[in-house]
């Protein structure tokens, strides 16, 4: 809900703003969608007793997508993750994370929380910039 409310306030123009080396809102939302789907697939693998590293690619043609469509993709990925996380995982198997090494299901969820927190901080910095505020139609400095 936190992200849905945040993303709902972003205009199409503002979603494309990049400044100070920060990713655009579009890029962050796409990255979070991919992470949600990758971890959902990993949780399903762990539940089935398979140790499999999943690769999830961004949907094709994202440059043509409206920010609203990207936001809906994020919400779909979040629902998919919720379904995967709601079911018990009894398997002792661990799946290797590219940065943290072998993780169990709970640790994969913690890695997702870390990724969401890191992206939230980047969004916060971006949304405080003059460029973003101007794209949102603000007449004042953030």
VEXPA-660188 format. One record per residue (C-alpha): residue in one letter; y, x, z. Coordinates in steps of 0.25 Angstrom, whole numbers, plus 2048, in hexadecimal, padded with zeros to 3 digits. Last residue first. Layout:
N
aYXZ...
***
This chain:
142
x85482D7F7x86282E7EFx8688217ECx8698187DFx85A8167DFx8548107D2x8468157D4x8488207CAx8548247D2x84C8257DFx84182D7D8x84B8377D2x8538387DFx84683C7E7x8418357F3x83682E7EBx83083C7E7x82F8417F5x8288347FAx81F8347EEx81B8437F1x81883F7FFx8108337FBx80883C7F1x8048457FDx800839806x7F88337FBx7F08407F9x7EE842807x7E9834809x7DF8377FDx7DA843804x7D883B810x7D0831808x7C783D802x7C5842811x7C0834815x7B6835809x7B184380Bx7B884F806x7B485C800x7C08657FCx7CE862800x7D58667F3x7CC8617E7x7C48577F0x7B58597F1x7AD84D7F4x7A584C801x798845803x79583F811x79483180Bx797825814x7A382080Cx7A7812811x7AE809807x7BD807809x7C1815802x7BC8117F4x7C28037F4x7D08097F9x7CF8147EFx7CE8097E4x7D98017EAx7E280E7EAx7DE8117DBx7E28037D7x7F08047DFx7F28117D8x7EF80B7CAx7F98007CDx80480A7D0x8018117C3x8028047BCx80F8017C3x81480F7BFx81280B7B1x8078137A9x80B81B79Dx80B8287A3x7FD8247AAx7F682479Dx7E88267A2x7E58247B1x7E58307BAx7D88377BBx7CE8357C6x7C48417C9x7BA83E7D3x7B38497DBx7A48457DEx79C8467EAx79383A7E9x78E8327F5x7928257F0x79D8237FAx7A28317F7x7A382E7E8x7AA8217EBx7B48287F4x7B68327E8x7B98277DFx7C48217E9x7C982F7EAx7CB8317DCx7D18237DAx7DB8257E5x7DF8337E0x7E182E7D2x7EA8237D7x7F282C7E1x7F48367D5x7F982A7CCx8038257D7x8088337D9x80A8367CAx8128287C9x81A82B7D5x81E8387CEx8198457D3x82384E7DAx82885C7D5x8368587D9x83784C7D0x82E8437C9x8328347C6x82882C7BFx8268217C9x83581F7CAx83681A7BCx82B8107BEx83180B7CCx82A80F7D9x82A8047E4x81C7FF7E1x81780E7E3x81B80E7F2x8158007F5x8088047EEx8088117F5x80980B803x800800800
***
